[in-house]
Amino acid sequence: MGKFVVVYKGGAMAESPEAQEAIMGKWMAWFGSLGPAVTDFGNPFGASMSLEADGAVGDASTSLTGYTIVEAQSLQHAGELVTSCPVFEAGGSVEVFEALAM
């Protein structure tokens, strides 16, 4: 089994408290469907910045909105686990990265 970081990109935030609660319910149901594969539910991202080697500071250039860590047999398996992620319903996308053991 390997460890994989699932990074969420984009997706719109629900506007009303009722819609936010409904979306959170979908996220929790999805996490529940993954069972013990989820090792860290993660968090949404807030403010961000970019730091360069020359000391320059600026805005982050990506639209990353959060992360989750899962265990899976392979990168392909990790990808299969996230095919029903609720972020897709909000117009977002997912990127999956293998976390290499050191």
C-alpha positions, 0 to 999 in steps of 0.5 A, spaced: 500 500 500 502 506 498 500 513 500 497 518 495 495 526 496 489 528 493 489 535 491 482 539 489 482 544 484 477 549 484 470 548 485 464 553 487 462 554 495 455 553 496 452 560 498 447 558 503 448 555 509 443 550 507 446 548 501 453 548 505 450 543 510 448 539 504 455 539 500 458 537 507 453 531 508 455 529 501 463 530 502 462 526 509 458 520 505 464 520 500 469 519 505 465 514 509 465 510 502 472 510 502 473 507 509 480 506 512 483 508 505 482 515 508 488 516 512 487 524 513 481 527 511 485 533 510 482 541 510 480 546 505 486 551 503 485 558 505 490 564 503 496 562 499 502 565 497 508 564 492 515 564 495 521 564 490 529 563 491 530 570 489 526 572 495 520 574 491 513 573 494 507 573 490 500 570 489 500 562 488 499 561 481 494 555 482 487 554 484 488 549 489 482 548 494 484 543 499 487 536 500 486 529 502 491 523 504 489 516 502 492 509 502 491 505 495 495 499 492 497 504 486 496 511 483 491 508 478 487 505 484 488 512 488 485 515 482 479 510 482 477 511 489 476 519 487 472 518 481 466 520 485 468 526 489 463 531 490 468 536 488 466 534 481 459 537 482 462 544 484 466 544 477 472 542 480 477 537 479 482 532 482 490 531 482 493 525 485 500 524 487 504 519 490 507 520 496 514 517 496 517 513 502 523 516 505 
